[in-house]
């Protein structure tokens, strides 16, 4: 009996890079934060989180439920956030998305986008509360960063789907 989560490439012998492609693309997204970019205010979206959510929404079975732990640790090392913030926030998002998946029988693109928007806003706002003092005036920039990140989620999701197709063909 075949599994409903079985993909086109699951009956082939696994090659290391095929299994590492989702984690590698998320880590490359996290590496984008160290790119030497000069701006008047920081609005760079959390590309590692966007890729993580893109993979989770496109192919839920590719990443195990514990995947945000090492990936969040890698992001914390690079982003300058307090150690453990991405680990905790990404893991909470994964658990919430898993709970939503258990309740919903079917999801379409707009529901995926809404779930991802809530996850992105939660991670950025909670990360701001952890990393900066309450009196800091960064709320306008944070709102801009949330909006840019939510608008870029469909691109990250399409990129994850494209990588998944390339992984299946190879």
C-alpha positions, 0 to 999 in steps of 0.5 A: 500500500502506498503512502498518501505523502509519497512523492514522485522521487520517494521510490528512488534511492535518496541522494544526500542533496535531495534531502538537504535541499529544503534545509539548504534553501532555508539556510541560504535565506538566513544567510541573506541577512549578512549581505552588505546592504546599506539602507536608511532603515532596516526593512529586509524581510526574514528570508529564512523564515519566508523559505521555511514557511514556503516549504511548510505550506507547499510540502508539509511532509518534507520538513519534520516538526523539529526542523525549526530547531536547528534552522532557527539556531542557524538563523539566530547565529547570523541575524543578531537576534537574542539566541533562542528567539528564532528557535522558539518563534519558528517552532511555535509557528510550526506547531500552530500551522500543524494544529491548523492543518489538523482542523482544515481539510483543504487549504487554498493559496489565500488561506496559506497566505493568511496563515503565513502572514500571521506567522510572519507578523507573530515572529517579527513582533515577538522578535521585536519585543524580545530584542529591543526595549519597549520605549524604542521607536521602531514600530513604523519600521516594523510595520513596513518590514511585516508588510514587505515580508507578507508581500514577498511570501508568495515568491518564497512559496513559488521558489520552494515549489520550483526547487521541489520540482527540480529536486523531483526531476533530478 
